[in-house]
């Protein structure tokens, strides 16, 4: 009788468990889905079953709404000054042309180009 009640409880909870387990792991958009004021800022320039390469362009006053990144490597084709908002807070950073950056785990942030020049980045995401 106890086993029957336990089995019945498991069967009743199984759909709920499956819905929660299948829910998208990150509720934020990824860098390609995220844009700025309804406009896209990133384009796919290469995608294979092993990687995705994005080119993201930010004119002065343009940003990237809050989004998440899987582990990735980035290269700055053209730099500018950015306001970055993440779990550390809000800060301004001069991003220099030719600089690189990387994350080895999922990260989240929002950025805004507060400089006076257009910035362009390559984002390389292993799959």
C-alpha positions as CSV (number, residue, x, y, z in Angstrom):
1,X,0.0,0.0,0.0
2,X,2.8,2.4,0.8
3,X,4.6,1.6,-2.5
4,X,1.3,2.2,-4.4
5,X,0.8,5.7,-2.7
6,X,4.5,6.6,-3.4
7,X,4.2,5.5,-7.1
8,X,0.9,7.5,-7.5
9,X,2.6,10.6,-6.0
10,X,5.6,10.2,-8.4
11,X,3.2,9.8,-11.4
12,X,1.3,13.0,-10.3
13,X,4.6,15.0,-9.9
14,X,6.3,13.7,-13.1
15,X,4.7,16.2,-15.5
16,X,5.6,19.1,-13.2
17,X,9.2,17.8,-12.9
18,X,9.5,17.5,-16.7
19,X,8.2,21.0,-17.3
20,X,10.6,22.5,-14.8
21,X,13.5,20.4,-16.2
22,X,12.7,21.4,-19.8
23,X,12.4,25.1,-19.0
24,X,15.1,27.2,-20.8
25,X,18.2,27.2,-18.5
26,X,18.7,31.0,-19.0
27,X,15.7,33.3,-19.3
28,X,17.7,36.0,-20.9
29,X,18.4,36.2,-24.6
30,X,21.7,35.2,-26.0
31,X,23.9,37.8,-27.8
32,X,22.3,37.2,-31.2
33,X,18.7,37.4,-29.9
34,X,19.5,40.4,-27.8
35,X,19.5,43.8,-29.5
36,X,19.1,47.4,-28.6
37,X,15.7,49.1,-28.7
38,X,14.3,46.4,-31.0
39,X,17.2,46.6,-33.4
40,X,19.8,43.8,-33.9
41,X,23.4,44.6,-33.1
42,X,25.0,41.2,-33.9
43,X,25.2,39.2,-37.1
44,X,26.3,35.6,-37.6
45,X,29.3,35.6,-39.8
46,X,30.1,31.8,-39.5
47,X,28.3,28.9,-37.9
48,X,29.2,25.2,-37.9
49,X,28.3,22.3,-35.6
50,X,31.4,23.2,-33.5
51,X,31.3,27.0,-33.3
52,X,29.4,30.3,-33.9
53,X,31.1,33.6,-34.8
54,X,29.2,36.8,-34.3
55,X,30.1,40.3,-35.4
56,X,28.6,42.9,-33.1
57,X,28.5,46.6,-33.9
58,X,27.7,49.4,-31.5
59,X,27.5,53.0,-32.7
60,X,27.8,55.7,-30.1
61,X,24.7,55.6,-27.9
62,X,23.9,52.0,-28.9
63,X,24.1,49.2,-26.5
64,X,23.2,45.5,-26.0
65,X,20.2,44.8,-23.7
66,X,20.8,42.4,-20.8
67,X,21.8,39.0,-22.2
68,X,23.8,36.0,-21.4
69,X,26.9,34.5,-23.0
70,X,27.9,30.8,-23.0
71,X,31.7,30.4,-22.6
72,X,33.3,32.5,-25.4
73,X,36.3,34.4,-26.7
74,X,36.0,37.9,-28.1
75,X,38.2,40.2,-30.2
76,X,37.8,43.9,-30.5
77,X,38.0,45.1,-34.1
78,X,37.3,48.7,-33.2
79,X,37.2,49.9,-29.6
80,X,35.3,52.6,-27.8
81,X,34.2,53.5,-24.2
82,X,31.5,51.3,-22.7
83,X,29.3,51.4,-19.7
84,X,29.0,47.8,-18.5
85,X,26.3,46.6,-16.0
86,X,26.7,43.1,-14.5
87,X,26.7,41.3,-11.2
88,X,29.7,43.5,-10.1
89,X,27.7,46.7,-10.6
90,X,28.0,49.5,-13.2
91,X,31.3,50.7,-14.5
92,X,32.9,52.5,-17.5
93,X,35.6,50.8,-19.4
94,X,37.8,51.9,-22.3
95,X,37.9,49.0,-24.7
96,X,40.9,49.2,-26.9
97,X,41.1,48.1,-30.5
98,X,42.9,44.7,-30.7
99,X,42.0,43.8,-27.1
100,X,40.7,40.3,-26.3
101,X,38.4,38.9,-23.6
102,X,37.0,35.5,-22.7
103,X,34.8,33.8,-20.2
104,X,35.0,30.1,-19.3
105,X,31.4,30.0,-17.8
106,X,28.0,31.5,-18.5
107,X,27.9,35.2,-17.9
108,X,25.3,38.0,-18.1
109,X,25.6,41.7,-18.7
110,X,24.3,44.8,-20.4
111,X,26.5,47.2,-22.3
112,X,26.2,50.8,-23.7
113,X,28.6,52.5,-26.0
114,X,29.2,55.8,-24.2
115,X,32.2,56.7,-26.4
116,X,32.3,58.8,-29.5
117,X,33.3,56.1,-32.0
118,X,31.6,53.0,-33.4
119,X,32.8,49.7,-31.7
120,X,33.0,46.3,-33.5
121,X,33.6,43.0,-31.8
122,X,34.0,39.4,-32.9
123,X,32.5,36.9,-30.5
124,X,33.6,33.2,-30.9
125,X,31.4,30.7,-29.2
126,X,32.4,27.0,-29.1
127,X,29.3,24.7,-29.2
